[in-house]
C-alpha cells in the first residue's frame, strides 16, 4: 500500500505543477483525481489495519481454528439443534 501512496503523492505533485504551468480544466481534474487517490489509499490502509486485529491463543495440546468471525466448537447448550 505504500507504493500506491507514493505514486499518488507523485501524481499530485505533478498535477499541481501542471496546473501552475498551464491553468485549465484538465490540470484541475488531474489535481482532484490525485487528491482523491491519495485519500482513498489512506482510507483503505486504515480499514486494513482495523480488520487485522484478530488474535488467536491455543494451548499446547489443542488445534486452532481460523475463521473470519466467532467460532464455537463443541457442545453448544444455547442451540436446541446442537447434538
C-alpha positions in Angstrom: 0.0 0.0 0.0 3.0 2.3 0.5 3.7 2.2 -3.2 0.2 3.4 -4.0 0.6 6.3 -1.6 4.0 7.2 -3.1 2.6 7.1 -6.6 -0.4 9.2 -5.5 1.9 11.8 -4.0 4.0 11.9 -7.1 0.9 12.3 -9.3 -0.4 15.1 -7.0 2.8 17.0 -7.2 2.9 16.5 -11.0 -0.7 17.6 -11.4 -0.2 20.7 -9.2 2.9 21.7 -11.3 0.9 21.1 -14.5 -1.9 23.3 -13.1 0.6 26.1 -12.2 2.2 25.9 -15.6 -0.9 25.6 -17.7 -4.1 26.5 -15.7 -7.1 24.9 -17.2 -9.8 22.3 -16.8 -7.8 19.2 -17.4 -5.0 20.0 -14.9 -7.7 20.9 -12.4 -9.3 17.5 -12.9 -5.9 15.8 -12.5 -5.3 17.6 -9.2 -8.8 16.5 -8.0 -8.1 12.9 -9.1 -4.8 12.8 -7.4 -6.2 14.1 -4.2 -9.0 11.5 -4.3 -6.5 8.7 -5.0 -4.3 9.8 -2.0 -7.4 10.0 0.3 -8.7 6.6 -0.8 -5.3 4.9 -0.3 -5.2 6.3 3.2 -8.7 5.1 4.0 -8.1 1.6 2.6 -4.9 1.3 4.6 -6.8 2.4 7.8 -9.5 -0.2 7.1 -7.0 -2.9 6.6 -5.3 -2.1 9.9 -8.6 -2.3 11.7 -9.5 -5.7 10.2 -6.1 -7.2 11.1 -6.6 -7.1 14.9 -7.8 -10.7 15.3 -5.8 -12.8 17.8 -5.8 -16.5 18.4 -4.5 -18.3 21.5 -4.2 -22.1 21.6 -2.8 -24.3 24.4 -0.1 -26.8 23.8 -2.3 -29.9 23.1 -5.0 -28.0 21.1 -5.7 -27.4 17.5 -6.5 -23.8 16.4 -9.4 -23.0 14.0 -9.1 -19.9 11.9 -12.2 -18.1 10.7 -13.3 -14.6 9.9 -15.7 -14.3 12.8 -16.6 -16.0 16.1 -16.3 -19.8 16.1 -18.0 -22.1 18.6 -16.7 -25.7 18.8 -18.2 -28.5 20.8 -21.5 -28.8 22.6 -23.5 -25.6 22.5 -26.3 -25.6 25.0 -27.8 -22.4 23.6 -28.7 -24.1 20.3 -31.5 -26.6 20.6 -30.5 -28.3 17.3 -26.9 -29.0 18.5 -26.1 -32.6 19.0 
